[in-house]
Amino acid sequence: MSRFKEQNEVVIDKKTGLMWTKNASLSSFSMTWNEALTFIKDLNHSELNGYSDWKLPNRRELFSIISHKTINPCLPLFHPFVNIFTSYYWTSTSCARQTDQAWYIHLGGARVFKGKKYDSYMVWPVRIAETHNNNQVFQTGQQNCFNESGVTKDCHNTGQDGEFAAEVSYNRNRFTENTHIIKDSATGLTWLKNANIYRDAADWNTSFDLIFQMNREKKYGHNDWRIPNIVELESLTDMSRHSPALPADHPFIDVQDFYWSSTTSMYETNYAWVLYMIDGAVGVGYKPLPEFYIWPVSGN
């Protein structure tokens, strides 16, 4: 069954309930963050494709359509979109630590990073399809709004992430603690409470060896521990927080700055995707180097 449903010039992602413009480059040129937000307002004023509730996607909305199995573009196979610019696209989410910066995602290779709001990137409008009853995209956690200089401002009519606080909201008591393990009710995943069980960074292959040993010993009552994939790692992040970028009420201890995922980069297979926990950036690490930490997960 196809993930995407085309309706003339729009496409519904049935996995998430989000509606995207089929044309991923309605504007043929890049623009600053404020220009991008204004561009969306103009689309709503003209009721693009019959809708007046388009928005600049927040970080998690844009991340939800990314595929880590493809490059140029990094979108799911057999997607119906056209005019995809294989470079950076803005999100409506400001960086919590450096609020004069906002998050963007590279649609060539899937890197998630942040840049000054006066820099210029592309824009891809999105809206929530009212016909979909099973929205699966969680909030980013951000509830405030900021101007281009990073000063907090009223969210009304800004078009920013904080105005909408869009998508499925987090349960404030999403984490259930049980001595050594934490169950995340938002995703169904089980994480170790100690986010630094091996006390040191490791290379990518050694990380898998350590997980194998954990399962052989049935550590903490589980024999299905694994290195999380990059989507699972990113699911822990909260864009209203930094150092680490985790929800305010998280119960984890000894959280480190960098974590391996099990997801190999399709740009260069000697690299794997990693989560930078200070701000929540998603980048890559060179597999042979012992520079990243391990955070085992089980479930799902």
Sequence and secondary structure as in RCSB ss.txt:
>XXXX:A:sequence
MSRFKEQNEVVIDKKTGLMWTKNASLSSFSMTWNEALTFIKDLNHSELNGYSDWKLPNRRELFSIISHKTINPCL
PLFHPFVNIFTSYYWTSTSCARQTDQAWYIHLGGARVFKGKKYDSYMVWPVRIAETHNNNQVFQTGQQNCFNESG
VTKDCHNTGQDGEFAAEVSYNRNRFTENTHIIKDSATGLTWLKNANIYRDAADWNTSFDLIFQMNREKKYGHNDW
RIPNIVELESLTDMSRHSPALPADHPFIDVQDFYWSSTTSMYETNYAWVLYMIDGAVGVGYKPLPEFYIWPVSGN
>XXXX:A:secstr
  SEEEETTEEEETTTTEEEESBTTSSSS B HHHHHHHHHHHHHTTGGG S  B   HHHHHHT  SS  SS S
 TT   BS  SSEEEEEEE SSSTTEEEEEETTT  EEEEETTS BB   EEE TT S    B  S   EE TTS
 EE  TT  SHHHH  SB   TT EEEETTEEEETTT  EEESBTTTTSS B HHHHHHHHHHHHHTTGGG S  
B   HHHHHTT  TT  SS S TT   BS  SEEEEEEE SS TTEEEEEETTTTEEEEEETTS  BB   EE  
